[in-house]
Amino acid sequence: MVNKDQVAGVAKQAKGSVKQTAGKATGNRRAEAEGDVDKATGKMQAYGDVKEKVKKAL
């Protein structure tokens, strides 16, 4: 089952990829770095499986 955190995490990863690619294409290092951060944050948020398992265990 997919929860809201997982969906938001995947969306943030996609946003980060776009921002990173745009930063590389334009030579904007800040946008590229922000994209990296968004992707990493999204990956952590997408691991909502743990949260779901805890909910089910309770």
C-alpha positions in Angstrom: 0.0 0.0 0.0 1.3 3.4 -0.9 0.9 6.2 1.6 1.1 10.0 1.2 4.7 10.2 2.3 5.8 7.8 -0.4 4.0 9.7 -3.1 5.4 13.0 -1.9 8.9 11.5 -1.8 8.7 10.2 -5.3 7.4 13.6 -6.5 10.3 15.4 -4.6 12.8 13.0 -6.3 11.4 13.9 -9.7 11.5 17.6 -8.9 15.1 17.2 -7.8 16.1 15.4 -11.0 14.5 18.2 -13.1 16.2 20.9 -11.1 19.6 19.1 -11.2 19.4 18.6 -15.0 18.4 22.2 -15.5 21.3 23.3 -13.3 23.7 21.2 -15.3 22.4 22.5 -18.6 22.6 26.1 -17.6 25.8 25.9 -15.6 23.9 26.9 -12.4 25.7 25.1 -9.6 23.3 26.2 -7.0 20.3 24.8 -8.8 22.2 21.6 -9.4 23.0 21.3 -5.7 19.4 22.0 -4.7 18.4 19.2 -7.1 20.8 16.8 -5.4 19.3 17.8 -2.0 15.7 17.4 -3.2 16.5 14.0 -4.7 18.1 12.8 -1.4 15.2 14.1 0.7 12.7 12.5 -1.6 14.5 9.1 -1.4 14.3 9.3 2.4 10.6 10.3 2.3 9.8 7.6 -0.2 10.7 4.9 2.3 7.3 5.3 4.0 7.1 1.5 4.1 8.6 1.5 7.6 5.9 4.0 8.7 3.2 1.7 7.2 4.6 -1.3 8.9 4.6 0.4 12.3 0.9 1.5 11.7 -0.1 -2.0 10.9 1.8 -3.4 13.9 -0.1 -1.2 16.3 
